[in-house]
Amino acid sequence: MTRHVRFLVHPGFVLLDLGGPLDAFSFANRLCGECYRLSVASVAGGPVRSSCGLEVITESLPKAGAEAGADGPADTLIVVGAPEPPEGSSVEALAAAVAAAASHTRRIASVCTGAFILAASGILDGRLATTHWFYAPRLQARYPELRVDGDRIHTCDGGVWTSAGLTAGIDMTLALIEEDLGQESARSLARMLVVYYRRPGGQYQYSSLLNFDPGSDRIRRTLSFARENLAKDLSVERLADVAHLSVRQFGRAFTASTGMTPAKAVERIRVEAARTMVEDGRQTFAEIARLVGFIDPDRMCQSFLRVLGQTPQELRRQFRQTAP
């Protein structure tokens, strides 16, 4: 069975958000026969310029009710992202096109900020979604009816897929291909593409909270406090006190501003601070764990695995091998 995979682009799209998944499906055809028919569409059709200036020739997206032509409806629609979340009237046209396609498309997906278009269409209402970690708080704030997880590389909820930025689109595509063709096909494809079949540590994005600047003054104050007091008590109760909010109010406000819980954020900040010392190589793991608030190396190791997908020992060894 040949599945039609259609990519939806718009002016200013990121070329890698299109090219990575597109090539992954194309290589799947080389490995497994003509499993996929691939097309690139836009609302109006014709040449569409990417964020790097390269133009891509596109088909016009079929109007509502016009999908039952010779090719039949697309099996999968993937909305490609842009460097910034789209805004203005262009979002309405893209969202309407996605909403019209949703009723006769088996799977709908997005790469990076393409999730904002899915959210505007309404098909993400009540679903779990992700996007690039930097824009996860904005997605949650703009569309409170979603459940945004800024940690995930990709998510699937009820046949609607979303992924983080750039290379995460390839991770999601491997998962889509695994769903279609099985684990061995996806594993073979990952080897051909020289990418991880599943990234180390599973599904977590790496995001920087050491320099993250949320819009809320209260949350900015608590993040600054956490960065400056890594070795001290950073419980949610202590942080709520710094923000002058109740624990429940603080938890909601923090998640809305950062896209993650206070506990996850504190763990991230500690891991990022520890990572620099681990790579530097002059302190023992026990000293580093104590300095950043992990107490002991075992707890630090567990957090490194959750956030970075590798142990401090592996990171230090890897850094020494690549250092000049």
Backbone bond lengths (Angstrom), bond angles and torsions (degrees), N, CA, C in turn:
res aa  C-N    CA-C-N  psi(-1)  N-CA   C-N-CA  omega(-1)  CA-C   N-CA-C  phi
1 M - - - 1.457 - - 1.528 109.58 -
2 T 1.320 116.88 130.50 1.462 121.55 177.50 1.524 109.09 -97.27
3 R 1.313 116.12 125.65 1.465 121.86 -179.61 1.517 109.28 -100.89
4 H 1.308 116.53 135.12 1.459 121.23 178.53 1.522 109.18 -89.78
5 V 1.329 116.29 117.09 1.465 122.33 176.97 1.523 107.90 -107.47
6 R 1.316 115.94 118.85 1.464 120.69 -178.36 1.529 108.94 -111.44
7 F 1.327 116.04 131.86 1.460 121.91 175.61 1.528 108.67 -101.64
8 L 1.314 115.73 136.01 1.466 121.37 178.72 1.525 108.43 -109.25
9 V 1.344 116.43 117.89 1.465 121.15 179.04 1.522 109.72 -115.41
10 H 1.304 115.37 165.74 1.469 121.87 177.71 1.522 107.41 -148.03
11 P 1.321 119.46 161.43 1.461 121.59 -175.65 1.527 112.42 -53.00
12 G 1.338 115.16 131.79 1.460 120.76 -179.93 1.512 114.31 88.27
13 F 1.337 118.17 9.97 1.462 120.74 -179.71 1.527 110.49 -63.92
14 V 1.339 116.08 157.29 1.463 121.69 178.49 1.520 108.76 -86.17
15 L 1.324 116.33 124.58 1.458 121.12 -174.49 1.524 112.07 -60.68
16 L 1.330 118.06 -39.77 1.459 120.13 -179.23 1.524 111.71 -68.23
17 D 1.341 116.88 -30.63 1.471 119.55 176.47 1.528 111.16 -63.23
18 L 1.331 115.97 -28.75 1.468 120.48 174.85 1.523 110.91 -89.02
19 G 1.335 116.91 -52.18 1.458 121.06 -171.19 1.517 113.92 -65.50
20 G 1.347 118.32 -37.16 1.461 120.47 -179.90 1.520 112.10 -60.77
21 P 1.340 118.40 -59.83 1.462 120.06 178.07 1.532 113.15 -62.00
22 L 1.337 117.61 -38.43 1.461 120.85 -179.19 1.527 110.84 -61.11
23 D 1.338 116.78 -45.33 1.454 119.88 179.28 1.527 111.96 -68.90
24 A 1.337 116.90 -33.81 1.459 119.14 177.99 1.532 110.58 -61.76
25 F 1.330 117.57 -44.72 1.469 120.67 176.07 1.528 110.48 -64.61
26 S 1.329 117.06 -38.79 1.465 120.59 -179.83 1.530 111.14 -63.75
27 F 1.332 116.77 -42.27 1.465 120.30 177.60 1.525 111.10 -67.80
28 A 1.331 116.55 -31.63 1.468 119.12 175.39 1.526 110.14 -61.72
29 N 1.326 117.36 -36.85 1.467 120.73 175.65 1.524 111.43 -62.57
30 R 1.321 116.78 -38.62 1.463 120.48 179.34 1.525 111.34 -66.75
31 L 1.320 115.53 -34.98 1.466 119.47 -178.14 1.515 113.18 -80.66
32 C 1.320 116.32 -38.77 1.469 120.57 -167.37 1.526 113.34 -119.89
33 G 1.305 118.38 13.34 1.454 118.92 -176.23 1.518 109.87 88.88
34 E 1.304 116.63 -177.83 1.468 120.68 -176.52 1.526 110.44 -78.15
35 C 1.325 114.71 76.36 1.468 120.32 -179.54 1.525 112.14 -82.02
36 Y 1.331 116.40 -25.33 1.459 120.04 -173.89 1.528 111.06 -130.37
37 R 1.321 114.63 140.03 1.457 120.85 166.84 1.521 106.38 -106.85
38 L 1.311 116.66 126.69 1.456 121.20 -170.54 1.522 111.06 -112.33
39 S 1.312 116.74 138.36 1.466 121.02 176.45 1.520 109.31 -145.22
40 V 1.317 115.17 154.61 1.467 121.79 177.79 1.524 107.26 -120.23
41 A 1.314 116.51 127.22 1.465 121.33 -175.06 1.520 110.29 -128.28
42 S 1.304 115.09 160.17 1.463 122.90 169.89 1.524 106.81 -137.15
43 V 1.303 117.92 172.21 1.455 120.23 -177.33 1.526 111.25 -61.20
44 A 1.332 116.65 -43.99 1.468 120.24 -176.53 1.524 113.72 -102.33
45 G 1.343 118.44 -14.06 1.461 121.20 -175.86 1.519 112.09 81.89
46 G 1.322 116.12 176.11 1.459 120.68 179.29 1.514 111.93 87.49
47 P 1.342 117.60 -171.77 1.469 121.29 -178.48 1.527 111.61 -70.08
48 V 1.316 115.95 136.59 1.463 122.18 177.64 1.521 107.25 -127.49
49 R 1.326 115.98 126.83 1.466 120.79 -176.15 1.532 110.30 -86.27
50 S 1.333 115.51 132.71 1.463 120.83 177.76 1.527 110.59 -83.12
51 S 1.333 116.50 175.40 1.466 120.91 -178.64 1.519 111.95 -66.57
52 C 1.344 118.26 -24.07 1.464 120.79 179.28 1.523 112.16 -91.73
53 G 1.339 117.53 0.24 1.460 121.68 175.93 1.510 115.15 100.95
54 L 1.342 117.56 -13.89 1.462 120.36 179.42 1.529 110.14 -76.16
55 E 1.328 116.75 134.34 1.458 120.79 179.92 1.528 110.54 -96.05
56 V 1.307 115.31 145.27 1.464 122.50 177.04 1.525 107.63 -122.14
57 I 1.325 116.21 133.07 1.470 120.86 177.43 1.527 108.59 -80.62
58 T 1.308 116.63 129.01 1.460 120.70 -175.63 1.532 111.69 -123.64
59 E 1.325 113.87 156.19 1.463 120.82 169.32 1.518 107.74 -82.56
60 S 1.310 116.81 158.77 1.458 119.01 172.29 1.520 108.61 -80.35
61 L 1.301 115.84 139.27 1.459 120.51 -179.65 1.520 108.97 -68.62
62 P 1.342 118.16 128.51 1.473 119.32 -179.64 1.513 112.04 -57.35
63 K 1.320 115.54 142.20 1.458 120.21 177.83 1.519 109.91 -72.23
64 A 1.315 115.16 163.28 1.459 120.16 177.68 1.516 110.14 -56.26
65 G 1.333 116.36 130.99 1.455 121.78 179.22 1.510 113.83 87.27
66 A 1.346 116.89 -4.50 1.462 119.64 -177.96 1.524 112.75 -104.13
67 E 1.349 117.48 8.69 1.462 121.13 -176.07 1.523 113.59 -76.33
68 A 1.307 118.37 -19.30 1.460 119.92 -172.96 1.527 111.85 -86.53
69 G 1.322 116.48 44.61 1.457 121.00 177.60 1.502 111.03 -83.76
70 A 1.337 115.23 -156.67 1.463 119.56 -176.91 1.511 111.79 -61.55
71 D 1.342 118.04 -34.60 1.454 120.86 -178.03 1.522 112.68 -83.92
72 G 1.300 118.04 -13.46 1.448 120.87 -174.50 1.519 110.64 72.27
73 P 1.322 118.29 179.22 1.457 121.10 -179.59 1.528 111.38 -69.50
74 A 1.318 115.90 154.32 1.458 120.13 175.78 1.523 109.28 -67.49
75 D 1.320 115.40 140.78 1.466 119.80 176.67 1.527 110.23 -74.15
76 T 1.342 116.18 -40.46 1.464 122.07 -175.34 1.526 109.60 -136.17
77 L 1.320 116.35 132.45 1.459 122.11 174.98 1.525 107.78 -116.30
78 I 1.338 116.68 124.01 1.462 121.53 -179.39 1.528 108.78 -116.56
79 V 1.315 116.57 119.76 1.459 122.10 179.84 1.523 108.56 -90.91
80 V 1.313 115.98 121.20 1.465 122.62 -174.98 1.523 110.27 -84.85
81 G 1.343 116.50 145.88 1.452 121.04 -175.96 1.520 113.95 -89.40
82 A 1.335 114.40 175.99 1.463 123.41 178.59 1.527 108.02 -131.59
83 P 1.344 117.99 167.13 1.470 119.19 -179.15 1.523 113.74 -60.86
84 E 1.328 117.03 -29.27 1.454 122.10 178.08 1.524 109.00 -127.24
85 P 1.325 118.75 150.08 1.462 120.11 176.06 1.528 110.28 -56.50
86 P 1.324 117.96 131.82 1.463 120.47 -178.03 1.524 111.20 -67.13
87 E 1.325 115.06 148.15 1.464 120.71 179.60 1.520 109.15 -140.36
88 G 1.325 116.22 166.10 1.453 120.87 173.83 1.515 113.66 86.88
89 S 1.326 114.91 -162.72 1.464 121.32 -173.22 1.523 112.46 -66.54
90 S 1.340 118.06 -27.33 1.460 119.78 -179.11 1.523 111.23 -62.44
91 V 1.325 116.44 -31.12 1.471 120.13 -179.76 1.523 110.10 -64.90
92 E 1.324 116.94 -39.52 1.464 120.64 -178.00 1.526 110.97 -61.50
93 A 1.339 117.18 -44.48 1.464 120.18 -179.91 1.526 111.30 -65.89
94 L 1.334 116.67 -41.89 1.470 120.48 179.18 1.527 110.66 -66.54
95 A 1.329 116.11 -43.19 1.461 119.96 -179.68 1.529 111.41 -64.11
96 A 1.328 116.38 -39.73 1.467 119.96 178.22 1.525 110.59 -64.30
97 A 1.332 116.70 -39.18 1.468 120.19 179.19 1.522 111.02 -64.97
98 V 1.333 116.34 -41.13 1.469 120.48 178.84 1.525 110.45 -66.12
99 A 1.329 116.51 -43.88 1.468 120.21 179.29 1.522 111.16 -61.60
100 A 1.334 116.93 -38.75 1.459 120.42 179.69 1.526 111.09 -67.46
101 A 1.343 116.53 -35.45 1.470 120.13 -178.82 1.520 112.41 -77.45
102 A 1.338 117.48 -21.97 1.457 120.93 -171.27 1.525 113.32 -60.94
103 S 1.328 117.20 -34.53 1.466 119.59 -174.56 1.525 113.07 -71.28
104 H 1.345 118.52 -20.98 1.454 119.63 -178.32 1.535 111.88 -128.78
105 T 1.335 116.57 26.50 1.459 121.47 175.79 1.520 108.21 -122.21
106 R 1.333 116.48 127.69 1.464 119.84 -175.70 1.521 112.30 -64.61
107 R 1.334 115.27 -42.09 1.461 119.78 -177.24 1.524 109.88 -132.45
108 I 1.311 115.16 140.22 1.463 120.37 173.12 1.519 107.33 -127.13
109 A 1.326 115.80 137.86 1.465 120.24 -175.91 1.520 109.76 -141.03
110 S 1.319 115.40 165.59 1.467 120.67 175.72 1.513 108.93 -142.01
111 V 1.326 114.60 153.36 1.459 121.83 173.32 1.517 107.84 -114.73
112 C 1.307 116.96 128.37 1.466 123.95 174.42 1.540 110.80 56.29
113 T 1.329 117.57 -123.98 1.462 120.62 -175.09 1.524 112.91 -74.47
114 G 1.329 117.63 -1.52 1.463 119.67 170.57 1.514 111.71 -58.15
115 A 1.348 116.79 -21.51 1.475 120.51 177.68 1.524 111.52 -61.39
116 F 1.333 117.87 -28.88 1.466 120.42 178.32 1.531 110.57 -65.33
117 I 1.321 116.64 -33.76 1.471 120.34 178.32 1.526 109.72 -72.06
118 L 1.343 116.76 -42.62 1.469 119.33 176.34 1.528 109.89 -60.23
119 A 1.330 116.69 -42.45 1.464 119.84 -179.76 1.522 111.16 -63.38
120 A 1.324 116.79 -41.42 1.458 120.20 179.48 1.522 111.92 -64.86
121 S 1.333 116.80 -27.80 1.469 120.29 179.71 1.521 112.83 -75.61
122 G 1.338 116.36 -17.20 1.462 120.60 -179.86 1.509 114.57 94.41
123 I 1.343 118.64 -9.59 1.468 118.38 -174.66 1.528 112.65 -76.77
124 L 1.336 117.54 -10.27 1.461 119.79 176.67 1.525 112.68 -94.87
125 D 1.315 117.43 -1.68 1.467 119.66 -177.83 1.528 110.68 -54.89
126 G 1.324 115.70 126.11 1.450 120.81 178.59 1.514 114.46 76.21
127 R 1.323 117.98 1.45 1.470 120.71 -177.62 1.529 110.80 -101.96
128 L 1.330 113.68 162.44 1.458 121.41 172.26 1.520 108.46 -82.64
129 A 1.331 116.69 135.61 1.465 120.26 -178.05 1.515 109.52 -145.87
130 T 1.328 115.23 161.24 1.460 120.45 173.28 1.517 109.00 -138.04
131 T 1.316 114.95 168.78 1.455 123.59 173.12 1.517 105.90 -156.80
132 H 1.314 118.10 -173.29 1.463 119.92 175.82 1.526 109.03 -54.57
133 W 1.341 116.56 137.12 1.466 120.27 -174.34 1.535 112.50 -53.34
134 F 1.337 117.61 -33.73 1.458 120.51 -176.76 1.526 111.78 -66.40
135 Y 1.346 116.39 -31.17 1.458 120.53 -176.29 1.526 113.21 -101.10
136 A 1.340 117.02 -1.19 1.467 119.26 -179.64 1.534 112.62 -58.99
137 P 1.325 119.24 -45.04 1.473 118.10 177.60 1.527 112.94 -60.75
138 R 1.333 116.76 -37.95 1.465 119.91 179.92 1.530 110.51 -67.06
139 L 1.336 116.51 -39.60 1.470 119.94 178.12 1.522 110.15 -62.71
140 Q 1.342 117.23 -43.50 1.455 120.92 179.91 1.521 111.42 -65.06
141 A 1.340 116.69 -41.13 1.466 120.39 -178.58 1.522 111.63 -69.00
142 R 1.326 116.85 -38.77 1.460 120.71 -177.63 1.521 111.53 -74.43
143 Y 1.328 116.68 -32.69 1.471 121.01 -177.11 1.531 108.95 -129.33
144 P 1.329 118.25 76.60 1.471 121.55 -175.67 1.522 113.75 -63.85
145 E 1.331 117.82 -14.88 1.466 119.73 179.05 1.527 112.43 -76.36
146 L 1.325 117.83 -7.72 1.470 121.37 176.10 1.523 109.97 -88.66
147 R 1.327 115.04 168.29 1.469 121.41 168.51 1.528 105.97 -117.42
148 V 1.315 116.40 100.99 1.462 121.44 -174.09 1.523 109.70 -94.85
149 D 1.318 116.45 128.34 1.460 122.65 175.20 1.518 107.88 -116.73
150 G 1.324 116.99 101.38 1.456 121.63 -177.71 1.507 114.34 -74.01
151 D 1.333 117.99 -1.02 1.463 120.98 179.40 1.521 112.72 -86.18
152 R 1.306 117.12 -29.18 1.455 120.56 -167.38 1.526 112.93 -76.44
153 I 1.324 116.27 145.42 1.459 121.15 172.71 1.530 108.93 -75.65
154 H 1.321 116.66 -41.36 1.465 119.50 172.23 1.521 109.58 -154.14
155 T 1.310 116.19 157.69 1.456 121.48 179.47 1.526 109.42 -133.63
156 C 1.303 115.47 157.81 1.464 121.65 171.35 1.518 107.86 -137.11
157 D 1.301 116.85 126.44 1.460 121.51 178.76 1.524 107.64 -140.10
158 G 1.324 116.67 107.42 1.456 121.18 176.90 1.510 113.89 64.05
159 G 1.326 117.28 36.69 1.459 120.34 178.53 1.515 114.64 82.70
160 V 1.334 117.35 3.45 1.464 121.74 176.16 1.522 107.44 -109.75
161 W 1.328 115.28 121.13 1.459 121.93 -176.24 1.525 110.04 -107.86
162 T 1.328 116.13 143.04 1.461 121.30 172.42 1.515 107.92 -136.15
163 S 1.333 116.03 151.56 1.465 118.91 -179.63 1.514 110.20 -138.87
164 A 1.318 114.63 164.13 1.460 121.29 175.12 1.520 109.42 -75.95
165 G 1.317 117.05 -165.17 1.453 120.18 -170.09 1.521 115.35 -84.89
166 L 1.330 114.42 159.00 1.454 125.22 169.30 1.523 112.59 51.46
167 T 1.337 118.30 -110.66 1.468 120.03 -173.50 1.525 112.95 -66.65
168 A 1.331 118.22 -18.33 1.469 119.85 176.21 1.520 111.02 -62.43
169 G 1.352 117.09 -24.87 1.463 119.66 175.09 1.514 111.74 -62.66
170 I 1.340 117.40 -32.37 1.464 120.83 176.95 1.527 109.82 -71.42
171 D 1.327 117.09 -40.87 1.470 120.20 176.07 1.525 110.62 -57.12
172 M 1.337 116.34 -46.34 1.457 120.03 179.37 1.527 110.86 -63.23
173 T 1.330 116.93 -41.11 1.465 120.10 -179.27 1.515 110.96 -63.24
174 L 1.328 117.90 -39.52 1.471 120.37 175.77 1.531 110.66 -60.17
175 A 1.336 116.11 -38.30 1.467 119.43 177.76 1.527 111.24 -67.60
176 L 1.329 117.41 -38.79 1.465 120.92 176.81 1.530 110.42 -63.18
177 I 1.334 115.74 -42.96 1.467 120.14 -179.49 1.524 110.54 -67.79
178 E 1.321 116.42 -37.06 1.465 119.06 175.78 1.526 110.51 -62.26
179 E 1.322 117.00 -40.26 1.462 120.72 177.87 1.534 110.77 -61.69
180 D 1.342 116.78 -36.82 1.464 121.19 -177.83 1.531 112.79 -81.50
181 L 1.332 115.65 -47.07 1.468 120.61 -166.64 1.524 114.57 -113.42
182 G 1.330 117.12 -7.75 1.454 119.53 177.73 1.524 113.04 102.50
183 Q 1.326 113.89 165.57 1.460 121.31 -173.45 1.520 112.80 -65.32
184 E 1.331 117.67 -41.69 1.459 119.89 -176.54 1.528 111.95 -65.82
185 S 1.324 116.52 -38.48 1.465 119.72 177.77 1.522 110.73 -63.76
186 A 1.340 116.54 -43.60 1.460 120.40 179.74 1.527 110.54 -65.93
187 R 1.323 116.97 -38.54 1.469 120.43 179.56 1.535 110.47 -66.28
188 S 1.328 116.83 -42.55 1.467 120.65 178.13 1.526 111.05 -63.77
189 L 1.324 116.05 -39.13 1.461 120.34 179.11 1.525 110.37 -64.65
190 A 1.337 117.41 -41.77 1.468 120.56 178.88 1.524 110.72 -60.59
191 R 1.331 116.61 -40.14 1.468 119.74 177.59 1.526 110.71 -63.66
192 M 1.333 116.84 -41.10 1.462 119.84 179.97 1.525 111.09 -65.36
193 L 1.326 116.83 -38.17 1.458 121.21 -178.72 1.528 112.53 -81.40
194 V 1.333 116.33 -8.29 1.467 122.87 -176.60 1.535 110.02 56.73
195 V 1.324 114.74 49.40 1.464 121.31 173.95 1.518 107.75 -129.18
196 Y 1.340 116.12 164.40 1.455 120.06 177.03 1.522 109.99 -67.97
197 Y 1.343 115.16 135.46 1.459 118.97 173.43 1.529 108.69 -63.98
198 R 1.307 116.07 -47.54 1.463 121.38 167.18 1.513 106.03 -133.94
199 R 1.303 116.98 129.23 1.459 119.72 -173.97 1.525 111.33 -60.43
200 P 1.337 117.75 149.88 1.462 119.51 175.07 1.515 110.42 -55.19
201 G 1.342 115.97 135.80 1.451 118.89 -178.80 1.505 112.68 84.16
202 G 1.344 117.35 2.45 1.455 119.26 175.47 1.496 113.16 82.80
203 Q 1.325 116.97 -117.33 1.451 120.80 -163.21 1.522 115.18 -112.28
204 Y 1.347 118.41 13.93 1.460 118.18 -174.04 1.521 113.08 -87.88
205 Q 1.323 115.79 136.37 1.448 120.98 168.93 1.527 107.95 -75.35
206 Y 1.320 116.04 157.14 1.463 119.54 168.80 1.517 107.38 -102.29
207 S 1.313 116.79 119.43 1.458 119.92 -180.00 1.520 109.16 -125.09
208 S 1.296 115.98 152.65 1.457 120.64 -179.87 1.518 110.10 -99.83
209 L 1.327 115.80 115.61 1.465 120.08 175.46 1.522 111.53 -103.96
210 L 1.345 116.92 -7.98 1.458 118.18 179.20 1.522 111.18 -63.24
211 N 1.333 116.84 -31.58 1.463 120.70 -179.01 1.529 112.48 -115.80
212 F 1.330 117.17 9.54 1.459 120.20 -176.89 1.524 110.25 -68.86
213 D 1.328 116.52 135.98 1.461 121.87 -177.28 1.523 109.39 -123.92
214 P 1.334 118.52 93.84 1.464 120.50 -178.94 1.522 111.48 -72.52
215 G 1.310 116.32 164.82 1.459 120.72 -177.96 1.515 113.46 -74.08
216 S 1.323 117.79 -24.68 1.465 121.63 -175.48 1.531 111.21 -85.76
217 D 1.337 116.55 130.49 1.464 120.42 178.28 1.523 111.46 -63.06
218 R 1.332 116.68 -38.73 1.466 119.81 -179.52 1.526 110.90 -63.22
219 I 1.326 116.14 -44.86 1.466 119.66 -178.63 1.521 110.16 -71.38
220 R 1.328 117.09 -35.49 1.468 120.14 175.90 1.531 109.80 -60.70
221 R 1.325 116.06 -40.82 1.466 120.46 -179.81 1.529 111.20 -65.11
222 T 1.319 117.10 -41.27 1.468 118.92 -178.95 1.529 111.60 -70.55
223 L 1.335 117.42 -36.78 1.464 119.31 177.14 1.526 110.61 -65.48
224 S 1.315 116.81 -40.64 1.473 119.97 177.04 1.521 110.20 -62.37
225 F 1.319 116.76 -42.35 1.464 120.68 178.03 1.527 110.24 -60.79
226 A 1.326 116.89 -43.81 1.464 120.36 -179.61 1.523 111.32 -62.96
227 R 1.322 117.37 -44.23 1.463 120.78 -179.45 1.528 111.59 -62.07
228 E 1.336 116.33 -34.81 1.466 120.39 -175.20 1.527 112.64 -88.54
229 N 1.334 117.35 -7.62 1.473 120.70 -176.08 1.523 111.19 -134.86
230 L 1.312 116.38 45.98 1.469 120.77 -173.78 1.518 112.58 -59.03
231 A 1.326 118.11 -36.11 1.466 120.73 -175.20 1.534 112.69 -82.32
232 K 1.336 117.29 -5.03 1.469 120.69 -176.41 1.531 111.11 -97.84
233 D 1.316 115.06 -178.59 1.463 121.63 177.90 1.531 109.89 -66.44
234 L 1.333 115.87 118.51 1.472 120.79 177.88 1.526 109.64 -122.63
235 S 1.307 116.14 40.40 1.460 121.03 176.93 1.517 109.73 -66.90
236 V 1.319 116.60 162.16 1.455 120.38 -179.38 1.530 110.14 -62.49
237 E 1.334 116.65 -32.02 1.467 119.84 178.34 1.529 110.70 -65.82
238 R 1.341 116.15 -41.72 1.467 119.73 180.00 1.524 110.67 -67.01
239 L 1.313 117.55 -42.25 1.459 121.16 -179.60 1.533 111.18 -68.18
240 A 1.328 116.66 -37.06 1.464 119.98 177.09 1.527 110.31 -63.00
241 D 1.338 116.04 -36.89 1.462 120.45 177.40 1.528 110.76 -64.72
242 V 1.338 117.25 -39.71 1.466 121.33 177.74 1.531 110.25 -63.37
243 A 1.334 116.00 -37.37 1.472 120.91 -178.93 1.524 113.03 -81.65
244 H 1.356 116.85 -7.12 1.472 122.26 -177.48 1.527 110.68 58.99
245 L 1.339 115.05 45.32 1.461 121.83 177.22 1.529 108.83 -133.04
246 S 1.324 115.75 159.40 1.458 118.35 171.33 1.519 108.66 -68.62
247 V 1.319 116.47 161.72 1.464 120.18 -178.78 1.521 110.40 -59.14
248 R 1.330 117.12 -42.20 1.466 120.00 -179.19 1.530 111.28 -67.42
249 Q 1.326 117.27 -45.17 1.469 119.99 178.05 1.523 110.96 -61.92
250 F 1.324 115.98 -42.22 1.464 120.39 -178.77 1.520 111.23 -64.05
251 G 1.331 116.90 -44.64 1.464 120.01 -179.89 1.517 111.94 -58.82
252 R 1.341 116.53 -43.63 1.466 120.13 179.54 1.530 111.02 -66.56
253 A 1.332 116.58 -45.90 1.466 120.58 -177.93 1.525 111.14 -65.49
254 F 1.314 116.92 -39.62 1.471 120.44 -178.44 1.524 110.64 -66.01
255 T 1.321 116.75 -45.92 1.457 120.59 -179.77 1.522 111.30 -63.90
256 A 1.333 116.67 -38.97 1.466 120.09 178.65 1.528 111.56 -65.34
257 S 1.331 117.90 -32.39 1.463 121.36 -177.13 1.525 113.27 -84.85
258 T 1.336 116.89 -31.33 1.470 119.66 -172.78 1.518 114.19 -115.03
259 G 1.343 117.48 -17.01 1.453 119.51 -178.11 1.516 113.51 81.77
260 M 1.331 117.41 10.52 1.471 120.21 177.82 1.520 109.22 -150.67
261 T 1.328 116.48 165.27 1.459 120.80 -179.74 1.527 110.06 -75.22
262 P 1.331 117.41 160.05 1.473 119.28 176.76 1.524 112.98 -57.22
263 A 1.331 117.31 -40.14 1.479 120.02 -178.93 1.519 111.27 -62.86
264 K 1.333 117.34 -42.64 1.463 120.35 178.06 1.523 111.09 -65.08
265 A 1.325 116.54 -38.66 1.462 120.04 -179.03 1.523 110.95 -65.45
266 V 1.328 116.51 -43.46 1.466 120.05 178.90 1.522 109.98 -62.10
267 E 1.328 116.70 -42.58 1.465 119.52 178.01 1.522 110.64 -60.79
268 R 1.332 117.07 -43.70 1.465 121.19 179.17 1.527 111.45 -59.69
269 I 1.324 116.51 -47.70 1.464 120.98 -177.38 1.521 110.04 -61.79
270 R 1.329 116.11 -42.63 1.472 119.48 179.15 1.527 111.56 -64.79
271 V 1.327 116.25 -41.32 1.466 119.44 179.08 1.521 110.42 -63.59
272 E 1.322 117.33 -43.26 1.465 120.31 -178.83 1.531 111.26 -64.14
273 A 1.344 116.69 -40.61 1.466 119.68 177.87 1.531 110.34 -66.68
274 A 1.338 115.85 -41.11 1.464 119.69 -179.77 1.520 111.30 -68.38
275 R 1.305 116.96 -34.53 1.466 120.51 -176.99 1.529 111.63 -57.89
276 T 1.320 116.77 -42.97 1.461 120.41 179.41 1.523 110.90 -60.30
277 M 1.333 116.91 -42.29 1.469 120.95 179.82 1.524 111.71 -70.48
278 V 1.337 116.27 -36.38 1.465 120.08 177.65 1.527 109.84 -62.67
279 E 1.329 116.79 -45.32 1.462 120.47 -179.54 1.528 111.47 -67.94
280 D 1.333 116.23 -33.52 1.456 120.09 179.09 1.532 111.05 -62.64
281 G 1.336 116.67 -39.25 1.462 121.14 170.95 1.511 116.52 82.79
282 R 1.322 118.95 6.96 1.465 119.78 -175.72 1.521 113.54 -95.54
283 Q 1.327 118.04 -11.46 1.456 121.41 -179.17 1.518 110.36 -118.21
284 T 1.314 115.61 152.08 1.455 119.88 177.18 1.522 109.29 -73.25
285 F 1.337 116.04 161.27 1.462 119.89 178.73 1.522 111.18 -64.09
286 A 1.340 117.04 -33.54 1.464 120.28 178.67 1.529 110.49 -65.43
287 E 1.339 117.11 -41.69 1.465 120.76 178.12 1.526 110.99 -64.03
288 I 1.326 116.74 -43.39 1.466 120.80 -179.36 1.528 110.48 -63.98
289 A 1.325 116.38 -44.74 1.469 120.48 -179.29 1.521 110.73 -58.72
290 R 1.327 116.56 -41.29 1.465 120.36 -179.66 1.529 111.37 -68.73
291 L 1.327 117.05 -39.94 1.466 121.37 -177.06 1.529 113.13 -66.07
292 V 1.344 116.89 -34.14 1.473 119.25 -176.24 1.525 113.27 -102.45
293 G 1.350 116.77 4.26 1.457 118.80 172.37 1.507 116.93 94.90
294 F 1.336 117.93 10.47 1.463 119.46 177.19 1.528 112.57 -82.88
295 I 1.305 117.44 -11.95 1.465 125.43 177.77 1.526 111.77 76.98
296 D 1.350 116.90 -56.52 1.465 118.56 -178.77 1.525 110.39 -137.63
297 P 1.353 118.00 160.31 1.469 121.82 -176.21 1.522 113.89 -62.27
298 D 1.325 117.98 -30.07 1.470 119.68 -178.95 1.526 111.07 -65.06
299 R 1.323 116.13 -44.27 1.470 119.11 178.93 1.529 110.41 -66.32
300 M 1.322 116.23 -38.01 1.459 119.35 177.26 1.521 110.70 -63.24
301 C 1.332 116.81 -41.19 1.462 121.24 179.49 1.532 111.04 -61.41
302 Q 1.322 116.81 -43.40 1.465 120.71 179.47 1.528 111.20 -62.00
303 S 1.333 116.41 -40.79 1.466 119.97 179.02 1.525 111.43 -68.50
304 F 1.328 117.52 -39.07 1.467 120.45 176.32 1.522 110.72 -60.00
305 L 1.315 117.08 -41.84 1.463 120.01 179.05 1.519 111.35 -64.24
306 R 1.329 116.97 -40.02 1.468 119.50 -179.74 1.525 111.86 -68.35
307 V 1.326 117.23 -41.40 1.462 121.02 -172.44 1.519 112.93 -89.64
308 L 1.337 116.81 -43.86 1.462 120.74 -173.91 1.521 113.90 -106.73
309 G 1.336 116.74 -14.99 1.458 119.17 179.26 1.512 114.17 80.61
310 Q 1.334 117.57 10.32 1.457 120.55 177.66 1.516 109.27 -151.21
311 T 1.324 116.22 157.47 1.455 121.06 -178.17 1.527 110.12 -79.82
312 P 1.343 117.20 162.14 1.471 119.12 174.54 1.533 112.15 -57.96
313 Q 1.331 116.50 -36.50 1.464 120.20 179.25 1.527 111.09 -63.09
314 E 1.328 116.24 -44.26 1.468 120.09 179.06 1.526 110.98 -64.66
315 L 1.321 116.14 -40.65 1.465 120.20 -179.20 1.526 110.96 -65.01
316 R 1.337 116.78 -43.78 1.465 120.03 -179.90 1.528 110.34 -64.90
317 R 1.323 116.97 -43.03 1.473 120.41 179.42 1.529 110.26 -63.39
318 Q 1.324 116.06 -43.13 1.458 120.79 179.75 1.523 111.37 -63.70
319 F 1.332 117.03 -40.35 1.459 121.10 -178.93 1.527 110.56 -67.50
320 R 1.334 116.84 -39.23 1.461 120.15 178.94 1.520 111.64 -65.73
321 Q 1.335 116.29 -34.99 1.471 119.79 -179.29 1.521 111.85 -69.46
322 T 1.358 116.09 -31.18 1.470 119.26 -175.87 1.532 112.44 -97.26
323 A 1.337 117.03 -9.95 1.463 119.58 -178.39 1.535 110.10 -69.92
324 P 1.342 118.63 144.21 1.459 120.89 179.32 1.520 111.34 -66.68
